[in-house]
Amino acid sequence: MASSNGSSKLVIKITASCFVLALAVILFAPASPSLGGPAVAYAQTTNDVNQNLEQVAAETPLQNAGLITIVGRVIKIFIGILGVIALIIVLYAGFIYMTSGGDQEKVMTAKKWLINGVIGLAIIFSAYSITVFIFNLFTDNEYQLAGGPQYQTAGLTGGAYGISGGAFGNIIQNHFPKPEQTGVPRNTMILVTFKTPILPDSVIDITENVCPDSLDPKTLCGAIKKDAFRVFRCADMIAEAFEKPEGKTCASVPFFDIAEGNACKADAECKGGLCSNGVCTDNKLVSGYGIITEDHKTIIFNPYGDLNQHLGDANNDVPYIVYLTPAIKKDSDPKQTIFSKAYPDYKWRFTTSIFLDLTPPTVSSVVPAKVPTPPGYPLKVSEQTGCKCKKGEEIGCSKVDCDGYVYLNQAIYVNFNEPVIPPLTQTQNCNAGDSDNEAQLVSEKVVMTKDAEGKDVLCQNNHVPGGWKVGINQYKTVQFVAKTKCAGGATNSCGEPAFCLPEKTDLTGKVLAAKILTGTIGLPGTGIMDLAGNSLDGNANGKTEGPGTLDAKQDEAAALDNFLWTFATGNALDLTGPAVIKLEPNNATGDLGNLDTIIKAFFTEYLDADSVDTQVELIGRESDGKDFKSWFDANLGSTVLTEMVDGKPVVVGEEVDMTQVAITHGSFGKYNEGDKFLPIYTPIMKSGIKDSRQNCFSPMKEDPGANVDKSNCAQNNKAGQSCCPNSGFMLNPVPNPVGEDASECAMPDIKK
């Protein structure tokens, strides 16, 4: 009996010890939400080593597992072993009982073994339940030890995974479609604009003759290089990444690269594809041609390059992934990737609809304004809002000078109602080659320019020397800036030389419609088209008529779909910068309800679209103390247009609002009880933001009459310093030169 009792107690002690050991492993494991499964492995972090390891892991068939997942699997094995031991004990008790032959001592022994075995099973089942409960507390997720890989949400509306990181906003200036955009037409092109020039040969193969004959021979065009610019269906990614893809969707799984294009030695390494010449091929990557703009910053990718072949499906919405790899190189250093250690690559998702876009784009507005002729220019100053004009006291808030003419240092802007393919030729050299540019600015008389030695020379034609900036404001705006320095060495509010249009001259802006290939579709490189290839509807009559005359003096109808407008310059300069009059949300706003809210700043006058794209930052700190590493995109704002229908306002579209900065971004974090820090985010309006006459924003010039927080900006700021609009944020006391990359705003030490 003593031996039997000792054995029973030993079994209970072993079972209890294993249970305590399992709990100890859990309780002393780092209890951080960041130790999750694959989804968290692909969330953007500040750890460069982790990012590089994750990138390698994504290219292998093995799946990532966090520490808690590994601990769970170990505990699962231990609990399984204990269950087997308990079952053996019960069977042993039954064997003793069946062979007791009526011996009461053996019967009592069997009963005790059976009771202890049942107690052991109860402890094991309790251990399982408690373990699952504790794991749910740590992971904020419904965890199942018996299941496969477990996933956590990562900040997208609807609980999907955010795969777009901070390369968008820090390295990438614009791209289309946008992150997680849905309803994208099947015949869309894909555009990406970088903040610095890229090496064309790293993205396209110009030796492959796959480009339209309509392109200028000098245009850089070639087959897209699939090791650098990878586009594929989410369904193909899921099929490769998971043995059991059933029930998994693009919004519920992390990012994995697909095998096609990777090095291989056998077909088996290609996961269903073929290993041809040491490279996996299975036609899952979308082919096509790419065009590089003149400034080497924008890639225009035409999927398949065929009018009869499109993305998606005519019957179902189809999610896609675009993966930009480190194979994209810097133009200035062909050995260096365009990405960085902090942001080693970039990927995003979008979803195509079942529709094709066959509606041509239109011009929504231009600056300087198009006005009826007659009366034309000069405009009546009384019609300009917010301007109390006195000669010699230009205050920079009016759209024209005090005589009603356009300021000499005015930049030219063309805004469209939807994204368009940027003009491929951007430089206007006032020579014979300018006459077929997709966008032009022409003077009524031949103007002077500077030669290579800086001497004045007469232009070969009437085109104003300067250049068009593209890839800005979500591809809805193009802008022209003259390259002739203003007389007298005038400088703008940034301390830079001011550049001027010809003085006291009638100027004509010309935006060409593309030559028609078929239906609404235009020929690339011959004029303005939207991202579906529809040629510009310059007269906004709802028809695609193609280009007409470029002579603004002829009847306007003769221009057909070319958009022409004329304005007149005076002899005055505006050298005063813009001022902030309103912020949304207000400075130091707490408990922000919508974590995806668009951040807005309102200014006193029209802003320069290119500077808004490049001179706005968004920094922040999450509740775990880590930096905000999601994407952000700063553009000009927009105003919703409505018309009265049956006595009720009906939205009919939107128009670019050039007085507004609008920042979209990845979802902000939410504070939960027990978090170490309050999440806090800081939009930075750098002094490099300019108005439409190229004058820098100066924080101390906020409108004194407006009811607006002063944003803790010092009142003695000089050009080159930035305003950091958040309570507790201070300016760097050392002025940074305009355009410097480094952030000037430090994070405040705000505890919960």
HELIX and SHEET records of a PDB file:
HELIX    1   1 ALA A    2  LEU A   27  1                                  26    
HELIX    2   2 PRO A   38  ALA A   41  1                                   4    
HELIX    3   3 ASP A   48  ALA A   58  1                                  11    
HELIX    4   4 LEU A   67  MET A   98  1                                  32    
HELIX    5   5 GLN A  104  THR A  139  1                                  36    
HELIX    6   6 ALA A  167  ASN A  170  1                                   4    
HELIX    7   7 PRO A  200  SER A  202  5                                   3    
HELIX    8   8 CYS A  234  ALA A  241  1                                   8    
HELIX    9   9 CYS A  250  SER A  252  5                                   3    
HELIX   10  10 ASP A  267  CYS A  270  5                                   4    
HELIX   11  11 VAL A  381  GLU A  383  5                                   3    
HELIX   12  12 ALA A  432  ASP A  436  5                                   5    
HELIX   13  13 ASN A  473  TYR A  475  5                                   3    
HELIX   14  14 ALA A  487  GLY A  489  5                                   3    
HELIX   15  15 GLU A  556  ALA A  559  5                                   4    
HELIX   16  16 ALA A  609  THR A  614  1                                   6    
HELIX   17  17 PRO A  699  LYS A  701  5                                   3    
SHEET    1   A 6 ILE A 172  PHE A 176  0                                        
SHEET    2   A 6 ILE A 190  PHE A 194 -1                                        
SHEET    3   A 6 THR A 298  PRO A 303 -1                                        
SHEET    4   A 6 GLY A 288  ILE A 292 -1                                        
SHEET    5   A 6 LEU A 220  ILE A 224 -1                                        
SHEET    6   A 6 ILE A 204  ASP A 205 -1                                        
SHEET    1   B 4 GLN A 181  VAL A 184  0                                        
SHEET    2   B 4 TYR A 346  THR A 352  1                                        
SHEET    3   B 4 VAL A 318  LEU A 324 -1                                        
SHEET    4   B 4 PHE A 229  ARG A 233 -1                                        
SHEET    1   C 2 LEU A 274  SER A 276  0                                        
SHEET    2   C 2 VAL A 279  THR A 281 -1                                        
SHEET    1   D 5 VAL A 363  VAL A 367  0                                        
SHEET    2   D 5 ILE A 412  PHE A 416 -1                                        
SHEET    3   D 5 THR A 477  ALA A 482 -1                                        
SHEET    4   D 5 GLY A 466  ILE A 472 -1                                        
SHEET    5   D 5 THR A 427  GLN A 428 -1                                        
SHEET    1   E 3 ALA A 439  SER A 443  0                                        
SHEET    2   E 3 ASP A 506  VAL A 511 -1                                        
SHEET    3   E 3 PHE A 563  ALA A 568 -1                                        
SHEET    1   F 2 MET A 448  LYS A 450  0                                        
SHEET    2   F 2 ASP A 456  LEU A 458 -1                                        
SHEET    1   G 2 ILE A 516  THR A 518  0                                        
SHEET    2   G 2 ILE A 521  GLY A 522 -1                                        
SHEET    1   H 4 VAL A 580  GLU A 584  0                                        
SHEET    2   H 4 ILE A 599  PHE A 603 -1                                        
SHEET    3   H 4 LYS A 648  HIS A 665 -1                                        
SHEET    4   H 4 PHE A 632  VAL A 645 -1                                        
SHEET    1   I 2 VAL A 616  ARG A 621  0                                        
SHEET    2   I 2 ILE A 680  MET A 685 -1                                        
END                                                                             
